[in-house]
Amino acid sequence: MALRTPSPGSNAAAPSPATAISGRAEALLRRLEWKVLRRLDGLLQGDYRTLMRGAGIDLADLREYQAHDDVRHIDWNVTARQGQPHVRVFTEDREMAAWFLLDLSPSVDFGSGERAKCELVAEFTTVLARLLTRHGNRVGALLYGQGVDTVIPTGSGRRHVLRLLHALQGRPVLAEGRPTQLKDLLDAAAGLARRRSTVFVVSDFISEPGWEKALARLAQRHEVVAVRVLDPLELELPDLGLITLRDAETGEQLLVDTHDKGFRQRFASIAAEREAQLHEGLAQAGVDTLELATDGDLVDALVRFIEMRRRRARLSGASLPSHLRSVNTQPEPAA
């Protein structure tokens, strides 16, 4: 049978949208594997254990509390009976599940430079998912647009990472007009992830209030990392003259004069106040925070974060509860 070559104008030669998205997903994954994962392997020498801490569900033993132990494993009933802090020791699962809670609301589409926040979300998620599945772990995702609209169950392997990336790249542009309710995404994850997991909350945290308590509840059961994506223009405006600012959530537009130094200072002051409130909310929730900027280097940010967790794990007494910390830090009597 002779094979017919389609003419340049033939519809048979045009790839379908799904095929085009699959091609872009494969190309991005290859690029990240070559440029990002190889660098991480060289810098960290394959030690990624601090990315996924946490214990399994099987209680193996009880023992006295030590300085490096997780305070969430303290058995307060045994502690009260024995008069000394005791912790529950679990058999650790070799395979852990990780969930990516991805805020893909309209504000995440913003980017003042070569890369938008949504592109940074896709790159981070792809790198971490490939990294974790490559070491035998399972990853899943919840996607939030104007609500939680997509759930990707946990799976492993490169094909599963491509499925996740395909879902990110194939999403339609969202209409404006509905503020983000990050609390809905966190509550949905709490109901879905029953077994203890590592949870990456990837968002710009531009949301209606109320997400702080939901994040704290999630952190009581899971190992939670808040991955905050931001653009430098959200913190400080340069002198660009008359420009139109548009609210990515509601679509409201405002003409401003950035040549006005007083306006730029007020903008920076409001941004700094919001930054302080955001960091306070994350600290009160008891989660680690990884900040990624659209003009920053993803590898550098990941290495700094992992090194921070390594150093903290080595610090003696860093995990002691407040009512025991004073006992541990009292000075030694003079010889």
VMD Tcl script that draws the C-alpha trace (Angstrom):
set ca {
  {0.00 0.00 0.00}
  {1.36 3.36 -1.01}
  {1.60 6.03 1.65}
  {0.12 9.42 0.80}
  {1.97 12.48 2.01}
  {-0.49 15.21 3.07}
  {-0.24 18.46 1.20}
  {0.89 21.54 3.16}
  {-2.69 22.82 3.33}
  {-4.22 19.52 4.31}
  {-6.05 19.27 7.67}
  {-4.39 15.91 8.22}
  {-1.07 17.62 8.75}
  {-2.31 19.91 11.54}
  {-1.79 18.44 15.01}
  {-4.75 18.41 17.37}
  {-4.72 20.79 20.37}
  {-4.21 17.83 22.70}
  {-1.22 16.66 20.65}
  {0.28 20.16 20.68}
  {-0.10 20.38 24.47}
  {1.47 16.95 24.89}
  {4.41 18.07 22.75}
  {4.89 21.21 24.84}
  {4.68 19.20 28.06}
  {7.32 16.75 26.87}
  {9.60 19.56 25.69}
  {9.32 21.41 29.01}
  {9.93 18.26 31.04}
  {13.04 17.44 28.98}
  {14.37 20.98 29.42}
  {13.80 20.93 33.18}
  {15.36 17.49 33.53}
  {18.45 18.68 31.70}
  {18.85 22.19 33.13}
  {17.34 21.97 36.62}
  {17.40 18.39 37.87}
  {20.97 17.82 36.75}
  {22.07 20.95 38.63}
  {20.19 19.87 41.74}
  {21.77 16.43 41.61}
  {25.20 18.00 41.45}
  {24.61 20.52 44.23}
  {22.78 18.25 46.66}
  {24.40 14.92 45.72}
  {21.06 13.14 45.67}
  {20.11 13.88 49.29}
  {16.52 15.08 49.10}
  {15.25 13.54 52.32}
  {14.52 16.91 53.88}
  {11.93 17.57 51.19}
  {9.68 14.77 52.45}
  {9.87 14.29 56.16}
  {7.25 12.55 58.21}
  {6.40 9.20 59.69}
  {4.25 6.31 58.63}
  {1.05 5.30 60.38}
  {2.24 2.28 62.35}
  {3.18 2.89 66.00}
  {6.35 0.94 66.77}
  {7.55 2.13 70.19}
  {7.63 4.85 72.85}
  {10.85 6.45 74.10}
  {12.04 9.55 75.93}
  {12.00 12.83 74.04}
  {15.29 13.96 72.47}
  {16.22 17.43 71.27}
  {15.83 16.66 67.55}
  {12.39 14.99 67.84}
  {9.22 16.38 66.29}
  {7.04 17.81 69.07}
  {3.94 16.60 67.24}
  {4.94 13.03 68.15}
  {4.92 13.66 71.91}
  {2.53 11.32 73.75}
  {1.18 13.63 76.41}
  {-0.60 10.88 78.37}
  {2.61 8.88 78.80}
  {4.53 12.11 79.48}
  {2.15 12.95 82.34}
  {2.43 9.47 83.86}
  {6.23 9.20 83.58}
  {7.09 12.79 84.45}
  {9.41 12.93 81.41}
  {8.52 13.82 77.80}
  {8.00 10.71 75.66}
  {7.49 10.48 71.91}
  {5.75 7.96 69.73}
  {8.09 6.16 67.31}
  {6.60 5.09 64.00}
  {7.74 2.68 61.35}
  {8.65 4.91 58.44}
  {7.10 4.25 55.07}
  {9.60 3.81 52.27}
  {7.13 5.39 49.88}
  {5.53 8.69 50.81}
  {2.76 10.57 49.04}
  {3.11 14.23 48.10}
  {0.23 16.50 47.14}
  {0.53 19.72 45.16}
  {-2.23 22.22 45.93}
  {-1.96 24.56 42.95}
  {-3.54 28.00 42.99}
  {-4.12 28.81 39.32}
  {-6.49 31.75 39.85}
  {-6.28 34.81 37.53}
  {-3.76 36.66 39.75}
  {-1.24 33.88 39.11}
  {-1.25 34.73 35.40}
  {0.61 37.97 36.14}
  {4.24 38.49 35.20}
  {6.18 41.71 34.60}
  {9.20 40.05 32.96}
  {9.97 37.05 30.82}
  {8.15 34.61 33.10}
  {4.66 34.77 34.61}
  {3.82 33.35 38.01}
  {1.79 30.54 36.44}
  {4.86 29.45 34.44}
  {6.88 29.41 37.64}
  {4.18 27.26 39.28}
  {4.38 24.79 36.39}
  {8.20 24.63 36.50}
  {8.37 24.13 40.27}
  {5.64 21.48 40.25}
  {7.24 19.59 37.38}
  {10.70 19.62 38.95}
  {9.51 18.50 42.38}
  {7.12 15.89 40.97}
  {9.82 14.38 38.76}
  {12.33 14.51 41.59}
  {10.03 12.74 44.05}
  {8.66 10.12 41.66}
  {12.20 9.35 40.53}
  {12.92 8.31 44.12}
  {9.91 6.01 44.35}
  {7.34 8.40 45.83}
  {3.83 9.12 44.61}
  {2.49 12.58 43.75}
  {-0.98 13.96 43.19}
  {-2.47 17.41 42.69}
  {-5.51 19.57 43.30}
  {-5.98 22.44 40.84}
  {-7.84 25.62 41.78}
  {-9.11 28.11 39.22}
  {-12.36 29.71 40.37}
  {-12.81 26.76 42.68}
  {-11.27 23.29 43.01}
  {-11.95 21.98 39.51}
  {-9.39 19.18 38.97}
  {-8.09 16.33 41.11}
  {-5.17 14.24 39.86}
  {-4.81 11.11 42.04}
  {-1.39 10.12 43.30}
  {0.81 8.17 40.94}
  {4.47 7.66 40.14}
  {6.76 7.60 37.16}
  {7.63 9.99 34.37}
  {4.37 9.41 32.52}
  {2.41 10.53 35.56}
  {4.46 13.73 35.76}
  {3.66 14.38 32.10}
  {-0.03 13.87 32.88}
  {0.20 16.51 35.59}
  {2.08 18.95 33.36}
  {-0.40 18.36 30.54}
  {-3.23 19.31 32.90}
  {-1.45 22.54 33.80}
  {-0.68 23.58 30.25}
  {-4.11 22.69 28.88}
  {-6.12 24.94 31.19}
  {-8.26 27.70 29.62}
  {-7.82 31.37 30.47}
  {-10.13 32.22 33.33}
  {-12.59 35.10 33.32}
  {-12.14 37.77 35.96}
  {-14.62 38.79 38.62}
  {-14.39 36.21 41.42}
  {-11.90 36.69 44.27}
  {-9.74 33.70 45.20}
  {-10.89 31.61 48.17}
  {-7.71 29.74 49.08}
  {-9.52 28.26 52.08}
  {-11.61 26.13 49.70}
  {-8.48 24.53 48.23}
  {-7.02 23.77 51.67}
  {-10.29 22.33 52.98}
  {-10.62 20.13 49.88}
  {-7.12 18.77 50.45}
  {-7.88 18.03 54.10}
  {-10.83 15.91 53.04}
  {-8.97 14.13 50.24}
  {-5.54 13.35 51.74}
  {-6.43 10.98 54.56}
  {-2.99 9.48 55.04}
  {-0.11 11.59 56.33}
  {1.58 13.19 53.35}
  {3.85 16.01 52.31}
  {1.72 18.88 51.01}
  {3.06 21.71 48.85}
  {0.67 24.69 48.81}
  {1.75 26.61 45.70}
  {0.11 30.03 45.56}
  {0.70 33.77 45.48}
  {-1.55 33.90 48.57}
  {-3.60 36.74 47.07}
  {-6.84 35.53 48.56}
  {-9.83 36.41 50.65}
  {-9.12 36.11 54.41}
  {-9.69 32.86 56.29}
  {-7.04 30.61 54.74}
  {-4.71 30.86 57.75}
  {-6.76 28.62 60.05}
  {-7.39 26.13 57.25}
  {-3.64 25.95 56.60}
  {-2.94 25.40 60.31}
  {-5.49 22.55 60.44}
  {-3.86 20.94 57.41}
  {-0.43 21.23 59.04}
  {-1.63 19.38 62.13}
  {-1.93 16.19 60.10}
  {0.50 16.64 57.22}
  {3.98 17.99 56.53}
  {3.07 21.26 54.83}
  {5.32 23.57 52.80}
  {3.93 26.91 51.65}
  {5.42 27.74 48.25}
  {4.78 31.41 47.65}
  {5.21 32.72 44.09}
  {5.64 36.44 43.56}
  {6.63 39.03 41.01}
  {8.96 41.93 41.96}
  {6.47 44.45 40.57}
  {4.03 43.41 43.31}
  {6.42 44.78 45.94}
  {7.66 48.01 44.39}
  {6.68 50.10 41.37}
  {9.35 51.72 39.18}
  {8.91 55.15 37.65}
  {6.98 54.34 34.47}
  {4.84 57.46 34.18}
  {1.10 57.08 33.63}
  {0.07 53.41 33.59}
  {-3.14 51.45 34.02}
  {-3.20 48.97 36.90}
  {-5.72 46.14 36.61}
  {-6.91 43.87 39.40}
  {-6.33 40.37 38.05}
  {-9.07 38.94 40.28}
  {-11.92 41.43 39.66}
  {-10.84 43.15 36.43}
  {-11.09 46.62 38.00}
  {-8.78 49.16 36.35}
  {-7.14 52.26 37.78}
  {-5.01 54.91 36.03}
  {-2.05 55.89 38.22}
  {0.95 58.18 37.89}
  {4.02 56.20 38.89}
  {6.14 59.32 38.33}
  {4.69 60.53 41.63}
  {7.27 59.57 44.26}
  {4.70 59.79 47.04}
  {2.44 57.30 45.26}
  {5.32 54.86 44.79}
  {6.18 55.14 48.49}
  {2.56 54.52 49.51}
  {2.43 51.52 47.20}
  {5.63 50.08 48.69}
  {4.35 50.73 52.23}
  {1.08 48.88 51.57}
  {3.00 46.02 49.93}
  {5.35 45.78 52.92}
  {2.40 45.70 55.31}
  {0.81 42.89 53.33}
  {4.13 41.02 53.31}
  {4.33 41.25 57.09}
  {0.75 40.00 57.49}
  {1.38 37.12 55.09}
  {4.56 36.00 56.85}
  {2.83 36.24 60.22}
  {-0.05 34.08 58.98}
  {2.32 31.44 57.61}
  {4.37 31.43 60.82}
  {1.26 31.04 62.98}
  {0.16 28.11 60.84}
  {3.47 26.41 61.67}
  {4.55 25.68 58.10}
  {7.85 26.09 56.28}
  {7.86 28.69 53.52}
  {9.68 28.59 50.19}
  {9.54 31.83 48.20}
  {9.95 31.79 44.43}
  {10.24 34.99 42.37}
  {9.59 35.23 38.65}
  {12.98 36.91 38.21}
  {14.81 34.43 40.44}
  {16.62 31.13 39.93}
  {14.57 28.05 40.79}
  {17.60 25.89 41.60}
  {19.09 28.48 43.95}
  {15.79 28.82 45.81}
  {15.41 25.05 46.21}
  {19.00 24.61 47.41}
  {18.62 27.39 49.99}
  {15.38 25.87 51.24}
  {16.80 22.36 51.58}
  {19.93 23.64 53.31}
  {17.78 25.63 55.73}
  {15.87 22.51 56.70}
  {19.10 20.55 57.08}
  {20.59 23.18 59.39}
  {17.46 23.39 61.48}
  {17.32 19.62 61.84}
  {20.85 19.69 63.22}
  {20.16 22.42 65.76}
  {19.98 21.04 69.27}
  {16.77 21.92 71.08}
  {15.17 23.63 68.07}
  {12.08 21.43 68.31}
  {11.49 21.74 72.06}
  {8.08 23.08 73.11}
  {8.07 26.44 74.86}
  {7.44 25.04 78.36}
  {10.51 22.78 78.07}
  {12.81 25.14 76.19}
  {13.78 27.11 79.31}
  {14.90 23.89 81.00}
  {17.12 23.02 78.05}
  {18.68 26.47 77.75}
  {19.57 27.15 81.36}
  {23.32 27.87 81.73}
  {25.63 25.23 83.12}
  {26.82 25.86 86.71}
  {30.31 27.31 86.94}
  {33.06 24.81 87.67}
}
mol new
graphics top color blue
foreach p $ca { graphics top sphere $p radius 0.5 }
foreach p [lrange $ca 0 end-1] q [lrange $ca 1 end] { graphics top cylinder $p $q radius 0.2 }
display resetview
